C-alpha cells in the first residue's frame, strides 16, 4: 500500500502538470507563511500597529490596484485603515457593538480575507517590488523608525496642553467601550462629539488592544500620526515624480520645517492627522482631472 502511494507521488511529480501543481501549492504556502510571519512579528513588537494595516488590506484586491508598487500601496493601506476606524466609530451606538469587540472582529475578518486572497489569487502578483521601490520603502521605514523612537526615547506621556484633552477624551471612550453620551464624570458636559474624536478613538482602541495605559497609547498614536504624514506626502508627490525622488521629498517636507515638529510641543496631533488624510486624498485629484480631460 505504501509503495503504491509512493509510486503515484513519483509519477505525479514527473508529470508536467503535477510539477506545476506542486509549484503553485508551494507558492501559496510560502505566501501564507510570509503573512503569518509578518502578523506574528507585529503581535510580538506592537499589537496596536495592526490597527493601521489590516483594515486597509482590501485595497490590494480591486483590479485597478493590481501590479502596484509596495511603496505606493503602503500609503493607501495605512490611510484607508485610519479612515475606516474613524468612520465606523460613530456607528457603534446604532449596532450596540462594543468598540473593542468591533475591532477584534474586523481584525480577524481582515486576516481571514487576506489569507484567502493569498491562497486563491496565485495567478497575478498583488505587489511589485524592484530596486527603486526598495529604496523608497527603506527611506519611508527610516522616517517611521525616527517617529516611533519617541515612544521609547521620550518621556512616558506626551506633552500637556491639548494632549491632556485628547487623552481624557480617549479615556472616556475606553471606559465606555463605545461612543460616550457625555463627558461625565470628568467634566460637567452633558454631550459628546462637538470636537472631532477620530484621533481619540484610535488612541482608546490602541490602549484596549495593546493593554497599555492611555498616556502610552496617546504617545504611540502621536508617533503613528507623524509617520503617516510622511507617507501621505509621499503619496501626493508620487503623482508627479518617481519613487526615489518622492520619498526624499516627503522626508524633507515633513522633517526639515519647524511646524510639523512644533505640533508635538502643544499636542495638535488631530490637526496633523487631518492634514495627512487631506494630503493623501489630494493624490487622486490630478488623476481625476486627467480623466475629465480625456472624456471631454
C-alpha positions as CSV (number, residue, x, y, z in Angstrom):
1,X,0.0,0.0,0.0
2,X,2.7,2.4,1.0
3,X,4.8,1.5,-2.1
4,X,1.8,2.2,-4.4
5,X,1.2,5.6,-2.9
6,X,4.9,6.5,-3.3
7,X,4.8,5.3,-6.9
8,X,1.8,7.6,-7.6
9,X,3.6,10.5,-5.9
10,X,6.7,10.0,-8.1
11,X,4.5,9.7,-11.2
12,X,2.7,12.9,-10.4
13,X,5.9,14.7,-9.7
14,X,7.4,13.5,-13.0
15,X,4.3,14.7,-15.0
16,X,4.5,18.4,-16.1
17,X,1.0,19.1,-14.7
18,X,1.9,17.6,-11.4
19,X,5.1,19.7,-11.3
20,X,3.1,22.9,-12.0
21,X,0.6,22.0,-9.3
22,X,3.4,21.4,-6.8
23,X,4.9,24.8,-7.6
24,X,1.5,26.5,-7.2
25,X,1.0,24.9,-3.9
26,X,4.5,25.9,-2.8
27,X,3.9,29.5,-3.8
28,X,0.6,29.5,-1.9
29,X,2.2,28.0,1.2
30,X,5.1,30.4,1.0
31,X,2.8,33.4,0.8
32,X,0.7,32.2,3.7
33,X,3.9,31.6,5.7
34,X,5.1,35.1,5.0
35,X,1.8,36.5,6.1
36,X,1.8,34.6,9.3
37,X,5.4,35.6,9.9
38,X,4.6,39.3,9.4
39,X,1.5,39.2,11.6
40,X,3.4,37.3,14.3
41,X,6.1,39.9,14.2
42,X,3.6,42.7,14.7
43,X,2.0,40.8,17.5
44,X,5.3,40.5,19.3
45,X,6.5,44.0,18.5
46,X,3.4,46.1,19.0
47,X,-0.2,44.8,18.6
48,X,-1.8,48.2,18.3
49,X,0.0,48.7,15.0
50,X,-2.2,46.1,13.4
51,X,-4.9,48.7,13.5
52,X,-3.0,50.7,11.0
53,X,-2.6,47.9,8.5
54,X,-5.2,45.1,8.5
55,X,-8.4,47.1,7.7
56,X,-6.7,48.6,4.7
57,X,-5.6,45.3,3.2
58,X,-8.7,45.1,0.9
59,X,-7.1,48.0,-1.1
60,X,-4.8,45.4,-2.6
61,X,-7.5,43.3,-4.2
62,X,-9.5,45.6,-6.6
63,X,-8.4,45.2,-10.3
64,X,-7.2,48.8,-10.6
65,X,-4.8,48.4,-7.7
66,X,-3.1,45.3,-9.1
67,X,0.6,45.3,-10.1
68,X,1.2,48.4,-7.9
69,X,4.5,49.1,-6.2
70,X,4.7,48.3,-2.5
71,X,5.7,51.9,-1.6
72,X,2.5,53.2,-3.3
73,X,0.3,50.7,-1.7
74,X,1.6,51.4,1.8
75,X,0.2,54.9,1.7
76,X,-3.3,53.9,0.9
77,X,-3.3,50.8,3.1
78,X,-2.5,52.9,6.2
79,X,-4.7,55.8,5.2
80,X,-7.7,53.5,4.5
81,X,-7.2,51.8,7.8
82,X,-7.2,55.1,9.7
83,X,-10.2,56.4,7.9
84,X,-12.1,53.1,8.4
85,X,-11.7,53.3,12.2
86,X,-12.7,57.0,12.4
87,X,-15.8,56.5,10.3
88,X,-17.1,53.2,11.8
89,X,-16.6,54.5,15.4
90,X,-19.7,56.7,15.0
91,X,-21.9,53.8,14.0
92,X,-21.3,51.8,17.2
93,X,-24.4,53.1,19.1
94,X,-26.6,52.0,16.2
95,X,-25.4,48.4,16.3
96,X,-24.8,48.4,20.1
97,X,-21.4,46.8,19.5
98,X,-18.5,47.5,21.9
99,X,-15.6,49.3,20.4
100,X,-13.1,46.6,21.3
101,X,-15.4,43.7,20.1
102,X,-15.8,45.5,16.7
103,X,-12.0,45.9,16.4
104,X,-11.3,42.3,17.2
105,X,-13.9,41.2,14.7
106,X,-12.6,43.4,12.0
107,X,-9.0,42.3,12.5
108,X,-10.0,38.6,12.5
109,X,-12.0,39.1,9.3
110,X,-9.1,41.0,7.7
111,X,-6.7,38.2,8.5
112,X,-9.1,35.6,7.0
113,X,-9.7,37.6,3.9
114,X,-6.0,38.2,3.4
115,X,-5.3,34.6,3.8
116,X,-8.0,33.6,1.3
117,X,-6.8,36.2,-1.1
118,X,-3.2,35.0,-1.0
119,X,-4.3,31.4,-1.3
120,X,-6.7,31.8,-4.3
121,X,-5.1,34.7,-6.3
122,X,-1.9,33.0,-7.3
123,X,-2.2,33.9,-11.0
124,X,-1.2,37.5,-10.6
125,X,1.1,39.3,-8.2
126,X,-0.6,41.8,-5.9
127,X,2.5,43.8,-5.1
128,X,5.5,44.7,-7.3
129,X,9.0,45.4,-5.7
130,X,12.1,46.5,-7.6
131,X,15.3,48.3,-6.7
132,X,13.9,51.8,-6.9
133,X,10.8,50.7,-4.8
134,X,13.0,49.1,-2.2
135,X,15.0,52.4,-1.9
136,X,11.7,54.3,-1.3
137,X,10.5,51.7,1.2
138,X,13.7,51.9,3.1
139,X,13.5,55.7,3.3
140,X,9.9,55.6,4.5
141,X,10.8,52.9,7.0
142,X,13.7,55.1,8.4
143,X,11.2,58.0,8.7
144,X,8.8,55.8,10.6
145,X,11.5,54.5,12.9
146,X,12.6,58.0,13.7
147,X,9.0,58.9,14.6
148,X,8.4,55.8,16.7
149,X,11.6,56.4,18.6
150,X,9.5,58.9,20.5
151,X,7.7,56.0,22.2
152,X,10.8,54.7,23.9
153,X,13.1,57.7,23.9
154,X,10.9,60.5,25.1
155,X,9.0,60.8,28.4
156,X,6.3,58.3,29.3
157,X,3.5,60.7,28.4
158,X,3.1,63.2,25.5
159,X,3.2,67.0,26.0
160,X,0.5,68.7,28.0
161,X,-1.9,71.4,26.8
162,X,-4.1,70.0,24.1
163,X,-2.9,66.4,24.5
164,X,-4.4,66.4,28.0
165,X,-7.8,67.0,26.5
166,X,-7.3,64.3,23.8
167,X,-6.1,61.9,26.4
168,X,-9.1,62.3,28.8
169,X,-11.5,62.0,25.8
170,X,-9.7,58.8,24.9
171,X,-10.0,57.6,28.5
172,X,-13.8,58.2,28.3
173,X,-14.1,56.2,25.1
174,X,-12.0,53.3,26.6
175,X,-14.0,53.3,29.8
176,X,-17.4,53.2,28.0
177,X,-16.1,51.0,25.1
178,X,-18.4,52.9,22.8
179,X,-19.3,56.5,21.9
180,X,-19.8,58.3,25.2
181,X,-23.0,60.2,25.7
182,X,-21.4,62.9,27.8
183,X,-18.1,64.0,29.4
184,X,-19.2,62.9,32.8
185,X,-17.8,62.3,35.3
186,X,-14.6,64.1,34.2
187,X,-16.3,67.3,33.1
188,X,-19.8,68.7,33.6
189,X,-20.6,68.5,29.9
190,X,-23.8,66.6,29.0
191,X,-22.9,65.9,25.4
192,X,-20.1,64.3,23.4
193,X,-18.9,64.8,19.9
194,X,-18.7,68.5,19.4
195,X,-15.0,68.1,18.9
196,X,-13.8,65.6,16.3
197,X,-12.6,62.5,18.1
198,X,-11.0,60.4,15.4
199,X,-7.6,60.7,16.9
200,X,-9.0,60.0,20.4
201,X,-11.0,56.9,19.2
202,X,-7.9,55.4,17.8
203,X,-5.9,56.2,20.9
204,X,-8.6,54.4,23.0
205,X,-8.5,51.4,20.7
206,X,-4.7,51.1,20.9
207,X,-5.0,51.2,24.6
208,X,-7.6,48.4,24.7
209,X,-5.9,46.3,22.1
210,X,-2.4,46.6,23.5
211,X,-3.3,46.5,27.1
212,X,-1.4,49.8,27.8
213,X,-2.5,52.9,29.7
214,X,-4.0,55.9,27.8
215,X,-0.9,58.1,28.2
216,X,1.2,55.4,26.5
217,X,-1.3,54.8,23.7
218,X,-1.5,58.6,23.2
219,X,2.3,58.7,22.6
220,X,2.0,55.7,20.3
221,X,-0.8,57.4,18.3
222,X,1.2,60.6,18.1
223,X,4.1,58.8,16.6
224,X,1.8,57.0,14.2
225,X,0.2,60.2,13.1
226,X,3.6,61.8,12.3
227,X,4.8,58.7,10.4
228,X,1.5,58.7,8.4
229,X,2.1,62.4,7.5
230,X,5.3,61.4,5.7
231,X,3.5,58.6,3.9
232,X,0.8,61.0,2.8
233,X,3.2,63.5,1.3
234,X,4.9,60.6,-0.5
235,X,1.6,59.5,-2.0
236,X,0.9,63.1,-3.2
237,X,4.3,63.9,-4.8
238,X,4.4,60.4,-6.2
239,X,1.8,61.5,-8.7
240,X,4.4,63.9,-10.3
241,X,7.8,62.3,-9.6
242,X,9.4,58.9,-9.4
243,X,9.5,56.8,-6.3
244,X,13.0,57.6,-5.1
245,X,12.6,61.4,-5.6
246,X,9.2,61.3,-4.0
247,X,10.5,59.5,-0.9
248,X,13.3,62.0,-0.4
249,X,11.0,65.0,-0.9
250,X,8.5,63.5,1.6
251,X,11.2,63.2,4.2
252,X,12.4,66.8,3.6
253,X,8.9,68.2,3.7
254,X,8.0,66.5,7.0
255,X,11.3,66.7,8.9
256,X,13.0,70.0,7.9
257,X,10.2,72.5,8.6
258,X,9.7,73.6,12.2
259,X,5.9,73.3,12.2
260,X,5.5,69.6,11.9
261,X,7.8,69.1,14.8
262,X,6.4,72.0,16.7
263,X,3.0,70.3,16.8
264,X,4.5,67.8,19.3
265,X,5.1,70.5,21.8
266,X,1.5,71.7,22.1
267,X,-0.4,68.5,21.2
268,X,-2.0,69.4,17.8
269,X,-1.9,65.8,16.6
270,X,-5.5,65.6,15.4
271,X,-4.7,68.5,13.1
272,X,-1.7,66.6,11.8
273,X,-3.8,63.5,11.3
274,X,-6.4,65.5,9.4
275,X,-3.7,67.1,7.3
276,X,-2.3,63.7,6.4
277,X,-5.7,62.4,5.3
278,X,-6.2,65.6,3.2
279,X,-2.8,65.4,1.5
280,X,-3.4,61.7,0.8
281,X,-6.7,62.5,-0.8
282,X,-5.1,65.2,-3.0
283,X,-3.2,62.4,-4.7
284,X,-6.4,61.5,-6.5
285,X,-7.2,65.0,-7.8
286,X,-4.6,65.0,-10.7
287,X,-5.9,61.6,-11.8
288,X,-9.4,62.9,-11.6
289,X,-8.5,66.0,-13.7
290,X,-6.8,63.8,-16.3
291,X,-9.8,61.5,-16.6
292,X,-12.1,64.5,-17.0
293,X,-9.8,66.0,-19.7
294,X,-9.7,62.7,-21.6
295,X,-13.5,62.4,-21.5
296,X,-14.1,65.9,-22.9
